[in-house]
Each structure stands twice: as C-alpha cells, then as structure tokens.
Amino acid sequence: MSGMNFLERLLDGVAVEWKPLGEIGEFVRGSGLQKSDFTDSGIGCIHYGQIYTFYGDYAYQTKSFVSSTLATKLRKAQKNDLIIATTSENIEDVCKTLVWLGEEEVCVSGETYIFKHNQNPKYLAYYLKTPSFFDFKKRNRTGTKVIRVHGDRLATFQIPIPCPDNPDRSLVIQAEIVRILDTFTALTAELTAELTAELSDLKKQYNYYRDRLLTFEEGEVEWKTLGEIGEILRGTAITEKEANSGDYPVVANGPSHNYFHDQSNRSGETIVIARSGVYAGLVSYWDIPIFLTDAFSIHPDNNALSSKFLYYVLKNDQTKIHNMSKGAGVPHVRAKEFESYKVPVLPLEEQARIVAILDKFNTLTTSISEGLPREIALRQKQYEYYRDLLLSFLKPEEEQ
C-alpha cells in the first residue's frame, strides 16, 4: 500500500489543517547553562551541543547534571516537550530536535528552545525531519560561520494537523503514523547496524590483506627511493578568493577537494601528499584533472612502478608518513624528505595482480556507488522516502 493510500484510509475523510507551530505551541528559550556548570550528580540537564553528540532523537534520561541550587534558576523541559537546538556550524544540525520523554523535568541551556505543545511529540519530531522543514531552515537561517534560526521564524513553520476540531481523534491518527514510523525506524536501524558491522569486518580484512600483500622479507624484492624512480612536484599556491569559477577540484590539505577552479595543474593518475595542517602527510589518489595547491604530488616512472601500486604502498605506510610531520603549531611534511623514501619495486605483472585484489576491497569498503557503503546509503534513502511519503499531506493550494 502506498503512503498516500494509507493516509486516505487513516484519515477516512477527516480534514487536515496546516497550522504554524506558533499556533499549536509555545517556544521558550533555554537558560544560560554552561558546560562549566555540570556536576557529577544532581538535577538532569541538557546542553545544546549534547543533542548532537549524546542523544539522537529521543531521551529518557540525561548524562549531565547541575546542582539543585542552580536548577531553580534554569528553565526546564517537561515530558513530551521538544528541545530544539537553534545554533550550529552547519545547516543540517540547525534546529535538530530532541523529544524529552523522561518523567522528571530537565534543565535546558541557552541556544535552544523548549517547544511546549499538546500534540504527539514524536509526530512533530518526525515532521521536523522532512525536506520541507530543511528547505524552511535554509530560507530562514542567519549567519555564515555560526548559523541560527530564531524562534520567531520557527513559529511560522506550518505543520499538518489531522482532524484539528477533534483533538482526541487527531492524537489517535498521529499516534498511528508514529507507530508505523517507529517500526520502520527500528527495522532500518537494525539493518544498518548489521551492514555497518559487516563493513567493519570487511575493512579489517582489507587492512590485513593489504599489509600481507605489501610486506616483503629482506632480499625478497628490490627497494628504490622515490627520487630514483619518480618525480615529486609541489602544488601551486592559490586561495579561494583567487580561484575562478570552474570545474576542476582544488586539492590541498584534506581527504576531499576544497573548492573549484577554471584551470588544472595535474591530470591523469596523481598521488597527493597533504603538506600541512591536521591532515599533514595524508595520502590520496586522484584520476581526474585537479588543481593542486598546498600539497605535493608523486609521479613514478610507470615503466618501473605503477601509480596505483605506489599509492597502495604509501597508503599502507600512512601512519609512518603522518609521523614524518614536524612543527608544534602547524604540522607539516617536506617534499624533499620523500626523495629518499624507499619503496618496493616488483615486476609490473605482480604489481597489477596486487592492485586488482586491493581495488576490489577498496570498492567494497569505500565506494558510494558500489559495495556496502552504497547499501547503507540506500537503506537510509529508502527510509527517508517512505517517511516523507507517509507525511505527504496535501496543502490546500495543491488540492485539485
């Protein structure tokens, strides 16, 4: 049965009215609670950052406490209240919602709103995860580095309330929708946990076989320095302000590109070593045109060493390479030091055999288009599809 057919049967002809949150409840800003106020025991409290790191969607108890004396001065959430964090550094986490289901009141910090209402709290929380609310957040955000959505704007967001003239019937309908979504959520979480555990085991196997395949006994293979069989090239300095709009990823000190430019300075297979910062020494592999900046690239003589084989060798030495970084403030690695870095040189046929094995493992453990990461992503997309379908009430202007 489709989500819309289910809704039609559940509603059985009753009206659905779109109401602003400000009409069905009240936003109360939390108090000036700081992390320094936390105690080992006392009255439960929730700091807005903990919504992201500790709780998930629903909470029955707290992991932090304040003294009874301080608690008397703080605003509190009661059972079924929504606690909405309105500040974050990314738009996804702004207005992340926690439903408080604990029997005792809980103190709530500033940078959050307590939403007091008379609806099913999980129904509201599920709707605040839909694309319509995400689009609303993007339209109503303020700030760039620190993003906020203020309570007066939140109060204007409209949510569908079935059977608004009969509150008891409305809550029955909301509860049935919640029951189905809770069941689907649990099944999705169970399957995702199984896939994640399988992925973890597969990554362990991958690391084991990579280490076995790339570990050689003394005298088993020939070792040469990168300076003997390759070329090491520094990137070209550029800032985001200096870049022109284009299609070429700008690669520097991280696992992914930073922004785009209208020129490239590397093409084909490129092994990149991040030069400085927290990712100093990070080894990455690119097989598309890129613009390399605060990093350097290694280009082996492909008559002796394939680029992909060298990448796997260096990636297997990732910890060792990270440890080559120097500097107390901003750690960095030096391109010059890699000229004397020794790597094994095998017959090209053997290199190709090892690369083929490791490519398969790499696809299974990292690919977003194949393998287990793809399966995990598909399960989440499937869940979001049916959740949104089940909550797809027509607005008056959409009705025929």
C-alpha positions as CSV (number, residue, x, y, z in Angstrom):
1,M,0.0,0.0,0.0
2,S,1.4,3.4,-0.9
3,G,1.8,6.1,1.8
4,M,-0.9,8.2,0.3
5,N,-3.4,5.4,0.2
6,F,-2.6,4.6,3.8
7,L,-3.2,8.2,4.7
8,E,-6.5,8.3,2.9
9,R,-7.7,5.2,4.8
10,L,-6.4,6.5,8.1
11,L,-7.9,10.0,7.7
12,D,-11.2,8.5,6.5
13,G,-12.4,11.8,5.1
14,V,-11.4,14.0,8.1
15,A,-9.9,17.4,7.4
16,V,-6.2,18.2,7.6
17,E,-5.3,21.8,8.6
18,W,-1.9,23.3,8.2
19,K,-1.1,25.3,11.3
20,P,2.0,27.4,12.2
21,L,4.0,26.0,15.1
22,G,3.3,29.2,17.0
23,E,-0.4,28.4,17.0
24,I,-0.1,24.8,18.3
25,G,2.5,25.5,21.0
26,E,4.9,27.9,22.7
27,F,8.6,28.5,22.2
28,V,10.5,29.1,25.4
29,R,14.2,29.9,25.2
30,G,16.5,27.8,27.5
31,S,18.6,29.4,30.2
32,G,22.3,30.4,30.4
33,L,23.6,27.0,31.3
34,Q,27.3,26.4,30.6
35,K,29.3,23.2,30.5
36,S,31.3,24.5,33.5
37,D,28.1,24.2,35.5
38,F,28.0,20.4,35.1
39,T,28.2,18.3,38.2
40,D,28.6,14.6,38.9
41,S,25.1,14.3,40.2
42,G,22.0,16.4,40.9
43,I,19.3,17.7,38.6
44,G,19.4,16.5,35.0
45,C,20.4,19.0,32.3
46,I,20.9,19.1,28.6
47,H,23.4,21.5,26.9
48,Y,22.5,22.2,23.3
49,G,25.7,20.5,22.0
50,Q,24.8,17.3,23.7
51,I,21.8,17.0,21.4
52,Y,24.2,16.3,18.6
53,T,26.7,14.1,20.5
54,F,24.7,12.2,23.1
55,Y,21.1,11.7,22.5
56,G,19.8,11.1,19.0
57,D,16.1,11.7,18.6
58,Y,14.6,10.8,21.9
59,A,15.9,10.9,25.5
60,Y,14.5,9.4,28.7
61,Q,17.4,10.5,31.0
62,T,20.3,12.8,30.9
63,K,24.1,12.3,31.0
64,S,24.9,15.6,32.7
65,F,23.7,17.3,35.9
66,V,23.6,20.6,37.7
67,S,23.2,21.4,41.4
68,S,19.8,21.8,42.9
69,T,20.5,25.4,43.7
70,L,21.4,26.3,40.1
71,A,18.4,24.2,38.8
72,T,15.9,26.5,40.5
73,K,17.1,29.4,38.3
74,L,17.0,27.5,35.0
75,R,14.2,26.9,32.5
76,K,13.1,23.3,32.2
77,A,11.6,20.9,29.7
78,Q,8.8,18.6,30.8
79,K,7.8,15.2,29.4
80,N,6.8,15.4,25.7
81,D,8.4,18.8,25.2
82,L,10.6,19.2,22.2
83,I,14.1,20.6,22.7
84,I,15.3,22.4,19.6
85,A,18.9,23.4,19.1
86,T,18.9,26.5,17.0
87,T,22.6,27.1,16.5
88,S,25.2,25.1,14.6
89,E,28.1,25.5,12.2
90,N,26.2,23.5,9.5
91,I,22.6,23.8,8.2
92,E,21.9,20.1,8.7
93,D,22.2,20.4,12.5
94,V,20.4,23.7,13.0
95,C,17.1,23.0,14.6
96,K,18.0,19.4,15.4
97,T,15.1,18.2,17.6
98,L,15.2,16.1,20.7
99,V,11.9,14.8,22.3
100,W,12.2,14.7,26.1
101,L,10.4,11.6,27.3
102,G,11.8,11.5,30.8
103,E,9.4,11.5,33.8
104,E,11.4,14.3,35.6
105,E,11.9,17.8,34.4
106,V,15.2,18.6,32.8
107,C,17.2,21.8,32.7
108,V,17.9,23.2,29.2
109,S,20.7,25.6,28.2
110,G,20.6,28.7,26.0
111,E,20.9,28.4,22.2
112,T,17.9,26.1,22.4
113,Y,14.2,26.4,22.5
114,I,11.8,24.3,24.5
115,F,8.6,23.8,22.4
116,K,5.6,23.2,24.6
117,H,2.5,21.8,22.8
118,N,-0.5,19.4,23.0
119,Q,0.3,17.2,20.0
120,N,2.0,13.9,19.7
121,P,5.7,14.9,20.3
122,K,7.1,12.1,18.0
123,Y,4.7,13.1,15.2
124,L,6.1,16.7,15.4
125,A,9.7,15.4,15.6
126,Y,9.2,13.2,12.5
127,Y,7.8,16.1,10.5
128,L,10.7,18.3,11.5
129,K,13.0,15.9,9.7
130,T,11.3,16.2,6.3
131,P,12.7,18.1,3.3
132,S,10.0,20.8,3.7
133,F,11.5,21.7,7.1
134,F,15.0,21.6,5.8
135,D,14.1,24.0,3.0
136,F,12.4,26.2,5.6
137,K,15.7,26.3,7.6
138,K,17.7,27.3,4.6
139,R,15.4,30.1,3.8
140,N,15.3,31.4,7.3
141,R,18.8,31.0,8.6
142,T,21.0,33.8,9.7
143,G,24.8,33.9,10.0
144,T,27.5,32.2,7.9
145,K,30.1,30.7,10.2
146,V,27.6,30.2,13.0
147,I,24.1,29.5,11.6
148,R,20.9,30.3,13.6
149,V,17.2,30.1,13.1
150,H,15.4,32.3,15.5
151,G,12.3,31.3,17.4
152,D,10.0,33.9,15.8
153,R,10.8,32.3,12.4
154,L,10.3,28.8,13.7
155,A,6.9,29.8,14.9
156,T,5.8,30.4,11.3
157,F,6.6,26.9,10.0
158,Q,3.4,25.2,9.1
159,I,2.7,21.6,10.1
160,P,-0.3,19.4,9.1
161,I,-2.7,18.6,11.9
162,P,-5.2,15.9,11.1
163,C,-8.8,16.4,12.4
164,P,-8.0,19.6,14.2
165,D,-11.5,20.1,15.5
166,N,-11.4,16.8,17.4
167,P,-8.1,16.7,19.4
168,D,-8.7,13.1,20.6
169,R,-9.2,11.8,17.1
170,S,-6.2,13.8,15.9
171,L,-3.9,12.3,18.5
172,V,-5.1,8.8,17.5
173,I,-4.2,9.5,13.9
174,Q,-0.9,11.0,14.8
175,A,-0.1,8.0,17.1
176,E,-0.8,5.5,14.3
177,I,1.6,7.4,12.0
178,V,4.2,7.4,14.7
179,R,3.8,3.7,15.3
180,I,4.5,2.8,11.7
181,L,7.4,5.2,11.5
182,D,8.9,3.9,14.8
183,T,8.7,0.4,13.4
184,F,10.3,1.3,10.2
185,T,12.9,3.3,12.0
186,A,13.8,0.3,14.2
187,L,14.0,-2.1,11.2
188,T,16.2,0.4,9.3
189,A,18.5,0.9,12.3
190,E,18.8,-2.9,12.7
191,L,19.6,-3.5,9.1
192,T,22.0,-0.5,9.0
193,A,23.8,-1.9,12.2
194,E,24.2,-5.3,10.5
195,L,25.6,-3.7,7.3
196,T,27.9,-1.4,9.4
197,A,29.3,-4.4,11.3
198,E,29.8,-6.3,8.1
199,L,31.6,-3.2,6.7
200,S,33.8,-3.0,9.8
201,D,34.8,-6.7,9.4
202,L,35.5,-6.1,5.7
203,K,37.7,-3.2,6.4
204,K,39.7,-5.3,8.9
205,Q,40.1,-7.9,6.2
206,Y,41.1,-5.3,3.7
207,N,43.8,-3.9,6.0
208,Y,45.0,-7.4,6.8
209,Y,45.4,-8.4,3.2
210,R,46.9,-5.1,2.2
211,D,49.5,-5.5,4.9
212,R,50.2,-9.1,3.8
213,L,50.4,-8.2,0.2
214,L,52.7,-5.2,0.7
215,T,55.1,-6.7,3.3
216,F,58.3,-8.2,2.0
217,E,61.1,-10.1,3.5
218,E,64.7,-8.9,3.4
219,G,66.1,-9.6,-0.1
220,E,62.7,-10.6,-1.5
221,V,62.3,-7.5,-3.7
222,E,64.3,-4.6,-4.9
223,W,63.9,-1.3,-3.0
224,K,64.5,2.1,-4.6
225,T,64.0,5.6,-3.4
226,L,61.2,7.8,-4.9
227,G,63.9,10.2,-6.1
228,E,65.4,7.4,-8.2
229,I,62.2,6.2,-9.9
230,G,59.9,9.2,-9.7
231,E,59.3,12.9,-9.7
232,I,58.0,14.9,-6.7
233,L,56.2,18.2,-7.7
234,R,54.9,20.9,-5.4
235,G,51.5,22.4,-5.8
236,T,50.8,26.0,-6.9
237,A,49.7,28.4,-4.2
238,I,46.2,29.7,-4.6
239,T,43.5,30.9,-2.3
240,E,39.7,30.5,-2.6
241,K,39.4,34.2,-3.4
242,E,41.9,33.9,-6.2
243,A,40.2,30.9,-7.8
244,N,37.9,31.4,-10.8
245,S,34.7,29.6,-11.1
246,G,35.3,26.3,-12.9
247,D,35.0,22.5,-12.9
248,Y,38.4,21.5,-11.6
249,P,38.6,20.4,-7.9
250,V,41.2,22.3,-5.9
251,V,43.0,19.8,-3.7
252,A,45.1,20.7,-0.7
253,N,45.2,19.5,2.9
254,G,42.3,17.2,3.2
255,P,40.7,14.0,2.1
256,S,38.5,15.8,-0.5
257,H,38.6,18.9,-2.6
258,N,38.2,22.4,-1.1
259,Y,36.6,24.3,-4.0
260,F,36.8,24.6,-7.8
261,H,38.9,26.5,-10.2
262,D,38.8,27.1,-14.0
263,Q,42.3,25.5,-14.5
264,S,44.0,22.3,-13.6
265,N,47.7,21.7,-13.0
266,R,47.6,17.8,-12.7
267,S,45.9,15.3,-14.9
268,G,45.8,11.5,-15.1
269,E,46.8,9.4,-12.1
270,T,48.1,11.6,-9.3
271,I,49.3,10.6,-5.8
272,V,48.9,13.6,-3.5
273,I,50.6,14.1,-0.1
274,A,48.9,16.8,2.1
275,R,51.7,19.2,3.1
276,S,50.5,20.9,6.3
277,G,47.8,21.1,8.9
278,V,45.8,18.4,10.7
279,Y,46.0,16.2,7.7
280,A,49.7,16.6,7.1
281,G,51.0,13.5,5.4
282,L,47.6,12.3,4.2
283,V,48.0,10.1,1.1
284,S,45.2,10.4,-1.6
285,Y,44.8,9.2,-5.1
286,W,43.2,11.1,-8.0
287,D,42.5,10.1,-11.5
288,I,40.8,13.2,-12.8
289,P,42.3,16.7,-13.7
290,I,42.8,18.7,-10.5
291,F,44.4,21.9,-9.3
292,L,47.0,21.0,-6.6
293,T,47.8,23.7,-4.1
294,D,49.1,23.3,-0.5
295,A,50.4,19.7,-1.1
296,F,52.8,17.9,-3.4
297,S,52.3,15.1,-5.9
298,I,54.4,12.0,-6.6
299,H,54.7,10.7,-10.2
300,P,56.5,7.4,-10.6
301,D,58.2,6.1,-13.7
302,N,55.4,3.9,-15.0
303,N,58.0,1.6,-16.7
304,A,59.1,0.6,-13.2
305,L,56.2,1.3,-10.9
306,S,52.5,1.8,-11.5
307,S,50.9,4.8,-9.8
308,K,48.1,2.7,-8.3
309,F,50.6,0.2,-6.8
310,L,52.6,3.1,-5.3
311,Y,49.5,4.6,-3.9
312,Y,48.7,1.4,-2.0
313,V,52.2,1.1,-0.8
314,L,52.2,4.6,0.6
315,K,48.7,4.3,2.0
316,N,49.8,1.1,3.8
317,D,52.5,3.3,5.4
318,Q,50.0,6.1,6.3
319,T,50.8,6.1,10.0
320,K,54.5,6.3,9.3
321,I,54.0,9.1,6.9
322,H,51.8,11.0,9.3
323,N,54.6,10.7,11.9
324,M,57.0,12.4,9.5
325,S,55.2,15.7,10.1
326,K,57.1,18.3,12.1
327,G,56.1,21.5,13.8
328,A,54.4,22.2,17.2
329,G,52.0,24.8,15.8
330,V,51.0,23.8,12.3
331,P,52.5,20.3,11.5
332,H,53.9,19.8,8.0
333,V,55.8,17.3,5.9
334,R,58.5,18.2,3.4
335,A,58.6,17.1,-0.2
336,K,62.4,16.9,0.0
337,E,62.2,14.1,2.5
338,F,60.3,11.9,0.1
339,E,63.1,11.8,-2.4
340,S,64.9,9.3,-0.1
341,Y,61.7,7.4,0.8
342,K,62.2,3.7,-0.2
343,V,59.5,1.7,-1.9
344,P,59.5,-1.9,-3.2
345,V,59.8,-2.4,-6.9
346,L,58.2,-5.6,-8.2
347,P,57.6,-6.9,-11.7
348,L,54.8,-4.9,-13.3
349,E,52.6,-8.1,-13.7
350,E,52.9,-8.7,-9.9
351,Q,52.1,-5.1,-9.2
352,A,48.9,-5.4,-11.4
353,R,47.9,-8.6,-9.6
354,I,48.1,-6.9,-6.2
355,V,46.4,-3.7,-7.4
356,A,43.4,-5.8,-8.8
357,I,42.9,-7.5,-5.4
358,L,43.2,-4.3,-3.4
359,D,40.9,-2.4,-5.8
360,K,38.1,-4.9,-5.1
361,F,38.5,-4.5,-1.4
362,N,38.7,-0.7,-1.8
363,T,35.4,-0.7,-3.8
364,L,33.6,-2.8,-1.3
365,T,34.7,-0.7,1.7
366,T,34.6,2.9,0.4
367,S,32.6,3.2,-2.8
368,I,29.4,5.2,-2.7
369,S,28.3,3.7,-6.0
370,E,29.1,0.1,-5.2
371,G,29.7,-2.1,-2.1
372,L,28.5,-1.8,1.4
373,P,28.6,2.0,1.8
374,R,26.2,2.1,-1.1
375,E,23.9,-0.4,0.6
376,I,23.9,1.6,3.8
377,A,23.2,4.8,1.9
378,L,20.3,3.1,0.0
379,R,18.7,1.9,3.3
380,Q,18.7,5.5,4.6
381,K,17.3,6.9,1.4
382,Q,14.6,4.2,1.4
383,Y,13.7,5.1,5.0
384,E,13.5,8.8,4.2
385,Y,11.4,8.2,1.1
386,Y,8.7,6.2,3.0
387,R,8.8,8.6,5.9
388,D,8.3,11.6,3.6
389,L,5.6,9.7,1.7
390,L,3.7,8.9,4.9
391,L,3.8,12.5,5.9
392,S,2.8,13.9,2.5
393,F,-0.4,15.7,3.3
394,L,-1.6,17.9,0.5
395,K,-1.7,21.6,1.2
396,P,-4.8,23.5,0.2
397,E,-3.2,25.0,-2.9
398,E,-2.1,21.5,-4.1
399,E,-5.6,20.0,-3.9
400,Q,-7.4,19.5,-7.2
